[in-house]
Structures are given as C-alpha cells and as structure tokens.
Amino acid sequence: MAAHSQYEELARQLSAIGAVKREMGRILPQDCPPASAGVLTLLDRHGEMRMSQLAELLAIDMSVTSRHVAHVAERGWIERKPDPADKRSRLLRLTPSGQELLEELAARYTATLARYLDDWTDTDVGHLIELLARLRTSFGDCRTRAHHDSTTRTPAG
C-alpha cells in the first residue's frame, strides 16, 4: 500500500488534471461544448437509447440531459424517434453528421495529445494509458457506488 503522502500528492495531481481537461475542451468546435461531445460519445459507444439511460450514463438529472439532447438535436448530430416498445418515449440515435463530428473530434484530440506529449516515449504513453485504465477500474462505476467511508474523502475528492 502506498504511503499517505503519496495519496495526498495523487489527490493534488488529480485535482490539477482539470487544466488538462480545459485545454482539451478548447479544441472543440464553438457549437460543441464538452457536454455535447459527451452525449455524442455515449451514443456512439452504447448505441441508441432512451433519455433516461443517457441521463444515468452522464450521471446528471433529466432536465440537464434534456438541454444537452436539445442542443445536439438542433444541430442535427442526433435524432429522436419514437420508441417502438413505448410510443411515449423517444430513442436517441447518432446521425451520420454526428458520427462525422465525432471522427473530427477524435482526430483533434489525437493531434493535440501527440503535440503535447511529443517528448514522451511510446512506453511512457503506454504506461499512462495502463495506469489510467487501472485507476478507472479501481473506482468502478462511481455513479452508483456509495462512498463506503466518508471520513477518508479529501476536500479535492
């Protein structure tokens, strides 16, 4: 087990990762904020779904999800169609235009990472990928897992 001081430093580094996320957000087109990119990414990864499932995956309430969905639908990146199993519900689906945007975003993200990490070795990048994946696995599904001990949470966490 790591020393307490290492966990403190890790907490500081994770808090500071916000700067990296903000920089990555700057590469998005003006009309595609990070939340919109998140909606498109989830629809691409999971396929068509109801708004309630999207809200759950985004870990936000339905009213916020509805605003995000309206934004991407207005731009033609997704379509809303009646759910054949329940005509009162709508299924959300990525459109070809939305898929094209996602491909553009992936190219932008890849180019930005390559530019910022150009002095990293392939091994370093591989280790970062491996460790970030391991960190995510260790945390599991943070949307549904209760904090098992609130006394161990730090102000940054």
C-alpha positions in Angstrom: 0.0 0.0 0.0 1.3 3.5 -0.9 2.3 5.9 1.8 -0.2 8.5 3.0 1.9 11.3 1.5 1.7 9.6 -1.9 -2.1 9.6 -1.7 -2.0 13.3 -0.8 0.1 14.0 -3.8 -2.1 11.9 -6.1 -5.1 13.9 -4.9 -3.3 17.1 -5.8 -2.4 15.8 -9.2 -5.9 14.6 -9.9 -7.3 18.0 -8.9 -4.9 19.7 -11.2 -5.9 17.5 -14.1 -8.7 20.0 -14.6 -6.2 22.2 -16.5 -5.6 19.3 -19.0 -9.3 18.8 -19.4 -9.9 22.5 -20.0 -7.1 22.6 -22.6 -8.6 19.6 -24.4 -12.0 21.3 -24.3 -10.6 24.3 -26.1 -10.1 22.2 -29.3 -13.8 21.6 -29.5 -15.8 23.5 -32.2 -17.6 26.6 -30.8 -21.0 25.0 -31.1 -19.9 21.7 -29.4 -19.2 22.1 -25.7 -17.8 19.2 -23.7 -21.2 18.1 -22.6 -22.4 17.8 -26.2 -19.3 15.8 -27.1 -20.1 13.6 -24.1 -23.6 12.9 -25.3 -22.4 12.0 -28.8 -19.6 9.8 -27.4 -22.0 7.8 -25.2 -24.5 7.3 -28.1 -21.6 6.1 -30.3 -20.3 3.8 -27.6 -23.7 2.4 -26.4 -25.9 2.8 -29.4 -29.4 4.2 -29.4 -31.0 4.7 -26.0 -33.7 6.4 -24.1 -33.1 9.8 -22.5 -33.3 8.2 -19.0 -30.4 5.8 -19.8 -28.4 8.7 -21.2 -29.0 10.7 -18.0 -27.9 7.7 -16.0 -24.7 7.3 -18.0 -24.0 11.0 -17.8 -24.8 10.9 -14.0 -26.9 14.1 -14.3 -30.6 14.8 -13.9 -33.1 14.5 -16.7 -33.6 18.3 -17.0 -29.9 18.8 -17.7 -29.8 15.8 -20.0 -32.8 17.2 -21.9 -31.0 20.5 -22.5 -27.9 18.7 -23.8 -30.0 16.5 -26.1 -31.9 19.5 -27.4 -28.6 21.2 -28.2 -27.2 18.3 -30.2 -30.5 17.5 -31.9 -30.9 21.2 -33.1 -27.5 20.8 -34.8 -28.6 17.5 -36.5 -26.0 15.4 -34.6 -28.6 13.1 -33.2 -32.2 12.1 -34.0 -35.1 11.4 -31.6 -37.5 8.8 -32.8 -40.5 7.1 -31.1 -39.6 4.0 -29.1 -41.5 1.1 -30.7 -41.8 -0.5 -27.3 -43.3 2.6 -25.7 -44.6 5.3 -28.1 -44.5 7.9 -25.2 -40.7 7.5 -25.1 -38.1 8.6 -27.6 -34.9 6.8 -28.6 -31.9 8.9 -29.3 -29.6 7.9 -32.1 -26.4 9.4 -33.5 -26.8 10.7 -37.1 -24.2 10.5 -39.9 -23.5 14.1 -39.2 -22.9 13.3 -35.5 -20.7 10.4 -36.4 -18.7 12.7 -38.7 -18.3 15.2 -36.0 -17.1 12.5 -33.6 -14.5 11.5 -36.1 -13.3 15.1 -36.4 -13.1 15.4 -32.6 -11.1 12.2 -32.3 -8.6 13.5 -34.9 -8.4 16.8 -33.0 -7.9 15.0 -29.7 -5.3 12.7 -31.1 -3.4 15.6 -32.7 -3.5 17.6 -29.5 -2.2 14.7 -27.4 0.5 14.0 -29.9 1.6 17.6 -29.8 1.7 17.9 -26.0 3.2 14.5 -25.4 5.7 14.6 -28.3 8.6 14.3 -25.9 7.1 11.2 -24.2 8.3 7.7 -25.3 5.8 5.2 -26.6 6.5 3.3 -23.3 5.6 6.3 -21.2 2.3 6.8 -23.1 1.5 3.1 -22.8 2.1 3.3 -19.0 -0.1 6.3 -18.7 -2.9 4.5 -20.6 -2.5 1.4 -18.5 -2.5 3.3 -15.2 -5.5 5.5 -16.1 -7.4 2.4 -17.1 -6.4 0.7 -13.8 -7.5 3.8 -11.8 -10.9 3.8 -13.5 -11.3 0.1 -12.8 -10.4 0.6 -9.2 -13.1 3.2 -8.8 -15.6 1.1 -10.6 -18.9 2.8 -11.5 -18.7 5.9 -9.4 -22.2 7.0 -10.3 -23.8 4.1 -8.4 -21.3 3.1 -5.8 -21.8 4.7 -2.4 -18.9 6.2 -0.6 -18.0 3.5 1.9 -16.2 5.8 4.3 -16.9 9.5 4.0 -14.2 10.2 6.6 -11.5 9.3 4.2 -12.6 11.8 1.5 -10.3 14.7 0.9 -11.6 18.2 0.0 -10.4 17.6 -3.6 -12.3 14.3 -3.8 
